[in-house]
């Protein structure tokens, strides 16, 4: 049997010029690809507030998201943004943010679909950001201990491991305590069983007084954590890089680095470490990661952390903007956003099969073809069968035709 790990390794080794979009691939399954809206009320009407920040279980059954809507479940009268989990099999939605008061800022659903991590804030002060974990099976809740170091007593941006044991997050500096050169946001990983807290992000170098860690991701077993590291006002044009920390060994790997060792010359964003910890995907303006990168735009890259090889994943043409990559847990399918340069075409969501090289359009209008409005921030299930994204488009499902409210909703594309 062809290994999916070998599939991604092969994709990483192939020249970027061969990785072009081929349009929607025909489904091998008897079912027809379809799109449904997840942020809907019990009677099927759309949510009356914006929704986004989606996360999906590995089997594609559950979708978590945050929403300002108050009609998604009965009795939601608090007037704040909440966390919801929708069961795509039964078509039911539950309010999940039952602990903590205030607005939900972000969510992360464990791969097994049992645990939901979310950040909540009762004020407009980031010092009041805290992360809760909800056991969706028992209903139990746990406040994550975010007092990780002197001067740090708040957190946001959780990423939870497959079984819910480990949580990586952004630790926020909330006071004047701590070393003067090390008071920006950091990445930590907490073991919910033992209580162990591990600092993931590095100590800023000399002169990098505003360095900050953000956008954490975590491998399925929690042993590796990826993140973005900001360095405002750097000595070169690169103000943001991507790293992966191997927690057991302590090794820190810079992933936006050319195989020949050239330093990065452009910012990198939205890194993700794969479920098995072997690969990292990200988008970057760096022009030195692969040969012949002259489009001056953000591109999606995949790095094999074992071999060090890097591949660029092009859009509809080599000059196209590509971003927001998310890799399926089997490392075979890559979801990302792309838009042609200097055109009126809205950014679309695609999925690349890294074994076959075929690419499917995900943000398909109900009448066929690409949606007329942008689609963003895709997440993907274990086998690339289900992709969830957000959009304010009114042409993705037939029921939206003619609507002009431009409210962002969460959509699910069933590819198989």
N, C-alpha and C positions, 0 to 999 in steps of 0.2 A: 504494500500500500504506500502511496506517495505521502511522505511526511509533510504536514503543514508547516513545520519548522523549516524544512528544506525549501518549502515553497516561498516563504518570506526571505530566507537567505538568498534564494535565487533572484527574487525580485530586487533585493538590495544590491545584488551584484550586476544586474542588467543596466545598461546605459539608459539615462533618463530619456533619451530621444525615442526610445521604443515604447515609453509609457504614455500613450496618448489615449484620449477618450474615444470610445467607439460607439457611444450611444447606448440606449437601453438594451440589455441582453435578454434574450428570450428565456422565459422561466422553464426549467426542466420539470417542475412539479405540475400536476394537473390543475392546481389552483391558479387563478389569474391574479397578478399583482394588484393591490388595492390600497387606498389611503383612507384613514379614518381620523377624526378629531378626538383627542383624548381629554381635552379640557372642556367637558360638556356636563350639563345638569342631568339629573336622573331621567328627565323626560326627553333627553336628547338635544335640547336647545344648547347653544354655545354659552360658555361662561361669560358673565357680564363684567369681567375685568381681565386685565392682561395676565398671561401665564407664560412660564418659561423655566429655564434652569433644569432641564430634564435629565433623568437618569433611568437606566433600564436594568432589569435582572438578566442574568446570563441566559436563561431559557426564553426570554422575550415575553414572558407572561405579564410581568408587573412594570408599570411606568410610574416613577415618582416625579413630581414637579412642584414648583411654588406658584401661587396664584393670588391675585388681588380680588378674584371673583368671590361673591358671597352666595352664589346659587348652585355651586357644585354639589353640595350636600345640604340636607335639611338642618336648620338650626345654626348655621354659620352667621352669627350676628355681631362678631367682635370688631368688624370694620378694619381688620388688618390682613396683611398677606399671610397665608398659611401654607403648610406642606400637605400635599395630597398624594395618595397612591391609587392608581387605577388598575384593576384586574381586567386585562384585555380578553380573558377567556369568558368571564361572566358579564363583562360590561358594567361593572360596579366601581364606584369611587368611594374612598374613605378619607376622612380628615385624620391626618397622622400627627400633626404638631399639637398634641394635647398637653404637653409639658412646656412651661415657660410662657411668659407674656410678651407680646410685641409682634413685630413684623419678622417673618421668616425671610432670610436673605438668600439661602442656597440649600441644596439637598444633595445627598449621595446615598444611593441604594446599594446594599451589599449584593454580590453576584447571586447568592442563594435566595434573594428576595425577602429575607426575614428581617433584616435590620435597616433602619433608616437613620442616617445622621443628618442633622440640619442645624443651621445657625439661626439664632433668634435675637432680636434687639428691641427692647422696650422704649428706647429713646433714639435720638439721632447722634449719639456719642458712641464711637466705635469701642470705647472702653467698656461698654455694656454688652458687647457681642459675646455670646456664649453658645457652645455646641451641646446639643442633646442627642442621645441615641434612643430610638424607639424600637422595642422588640414587637414586631407586627403580629407575632403569633400569640404572645402572652399579654401584650399590652404594657409591659413594664418599661419604664423610662430610666435613663441614667444621664446625669450631667457630667460631661467630660471635664476632668481636672485640667484647667488651662493655666494654672499658676505654675508655670514651668521654670521660671527663673525670676530673680529680683527685677522688678519693673514690668513684668509680664503677667497679666491677669485677665486676658480676653483672647478670643480666638474666632476664626471664621474659615471658610473654604474647606470643609472636611472631605477626605477621601477614605473610604472604608474598605477593608479587606474582604475577600469573598465570604468568609465565615463570620464577619463582624467583630473579630477579636482585636484587630489593630485599626487605629484611626490616625491618619496623617492630617495635619492642619496647619494653618497660618497662625502663629502665635503673635499677638499684637502688643507692641510696647505701650504701656499705659501710664508710666510715671518717669521721674528723672533718675530712677535707680539704675544700676548697671554701668558698665564701662562706657565712657563718653563716645567711643568710636564704634559701639556695638549696640545701638538702641533702635534699630529698625526692625521690621517684621522678620520673623524667622520661621523655618519649617521644623516641626516636631512630629514624632510618632509616639503614640501612647498605646501600651498594651493594656487592654481593658481587664485582663485576667490577673496579671501580676502588679499592675500599676506602674510598670517601668516607663520612664519617659526618656526618649533619645532625641538629642538635637540632630537634625538631618542637614540643614543648610550650614555652609561654612561661615567662619568668622570673617568679616570683611577685611580686605587687604588695606594697606596704608593708603590714605587719601580717598578711599571709597566710603565716605562718611554717611552716605545715604543708601547703602546697599540694602536690598530687601528681597526676601523670598516670597514667592506666590505660586498659585496654580499647582498645588501638589497632586500627584497621582500615586497609586500604590499597586504593587503586584498582588496577585491573588492570595499568596501566602503571607503577605505583609513584609517580606524580607527585603524588598527593594522599593525605594520611594523616589519618584521623579519630581522635578520642580523647576520653575523659572526663577532666575536670579537677576534682579534689576541692579544696575550700577549707573545711576544718573550722573551726568557730567564726567564721563570717563575720559581717559587720555586719547582714545580713538573713537570712531563713530559707533562702535558696538556698545550699546547700553543695556543689553539684556541677553543672557545666555541660558542654556538648559543643562541640567545635571541629573544624574541618577546616583543615589547613595545605596551601596550594598551594606545593610545594617550589620549582619554577622561579622563581616570582615572590616567594616569601616571604610572600605574603598569608595572614593568619590570619582565619578566618571563624567567628564564634560562631553556631552553628546553632540553638540553643534561644533564639531571640530573635524577638519578635513583629514582623510586617511594619511596624508603626508605630513600632518602636524601643523599646518598653517593656522594661525590664530584667526578667530572670527572677525569679520569686518562689517557685520550688520546684525541688528537685533533679532532675537529668536523668541517665539511665543508659543503658548499652549502645548507644552510637551506632555507626552503620556508614555509611561513605561508599560510594556505589555504584561499580560496576565502571568506569563511564565518568567518574566523578568529578563528575557534575553534581548528584546528589541526596545527601541525608543523611537517614537514618531513626533514630529514637531513641524512648525512652519517658521521660515526664516528669510530675512533679506540678505543673508550672507551669500556672497558671490563666489566663495572659494571652497565650498563643500563638495561640489562636483565640477568636472571640466565643462567649459563652455557656457557657464551660467551668466548670461549677459542681459536678461530681460528686466533687471532692475526692480523686480516685484517679489512679493512674498511667494515662496514655494513650499510645498510639503516635502519633507525628507523622511526617510526611514534609515535607522542605523542599527546594524547588528553589533550588539555590545560584546559579543564573543570574538568576532573577527575584526571589528572596526570598520567594515565596509559601509559605504553610504550610497543611497540612491535617491534621486529626485523624482517625485511623482508629478508629472506635468498635467496641466489641464487640457482644455479643448485644443489649444495650440501651445507651443513652448513659451509664448509670452503671457499666457493666462495667469491670473492671480489664483493661488490655491492656499487654503488655510483650514484651521480647525480640524486637524486629523484625529480620528479615533479608530483604534485597531480592535477587531473582534478578539475574543478570548482565545480562539483557536489560531490566531495570528495569520489567518488566511485572507480576511476581508478588511479593507480600509475605507472608512467613510470620511469624506472631506467636502469642503465648500470650494467652489471655483466660479470665476467670472472672466469673460474675455476682456482684454484691456481696451480702453478708449472706445467703449461701446455703451449702448443703452440697455444691454442685457443685464438682468438682475442676477445676483449671485445665486447659484443653485447648489444642491447637495447631490453628491454622487457616491457610489460604492464601487471600489475596484476589487476584483477577484485577483489576488496576487499569484494564484496558481496559473490561471488561464490568461491573465492580462486583460480580460474583458471588464467593461465598466457599465454600470446601470445608472440611469438618471433616477434619483429618488424623489425630488420635488416636482412630480409630474402633475400638470394641470388636469382637472377632471375631463376636459375635452381632448387631452393629449398634448404632448410637447412640454417644454419648460414652463414653470409658473411665471407670471408676469411680475411678481414681487420677490424680494430676497428671502431665502431660506437659510437658517443658521444653526450652528452648534449641534451637529448630529451626534447621537450616541447609537451604539449598535450592539445587538445581542451576540451570543457566543459563536454562532455559525453564519452570521451575516444574512439572516432571513428577515429580520425586523430592524428598521431604523426609525428613530424618533428625532424630530427636529422642531424648531419653532419658526413661525412666520406670521406676518400680518396679511398674507395674501387672501383674496376672496375667490380664488379659482381652483383650490386644491381639492375640495369636495363639492359636489353639485349643490348641496344645501346652502352654500355660502354665496352662490351666484347673485350678483347685484348688491351685496352688502358693501358699505363704504365707511365702516367705523374704524378700520385700520387698527384694530386691537390685536395684539400678538397672542396666538394660541399655540398649543402643542399638538403636533400631528404625528401619526404613526403610519409608516409605509411598510406593508407586508409584501416582501419581494417573492416569497414562496409560501 
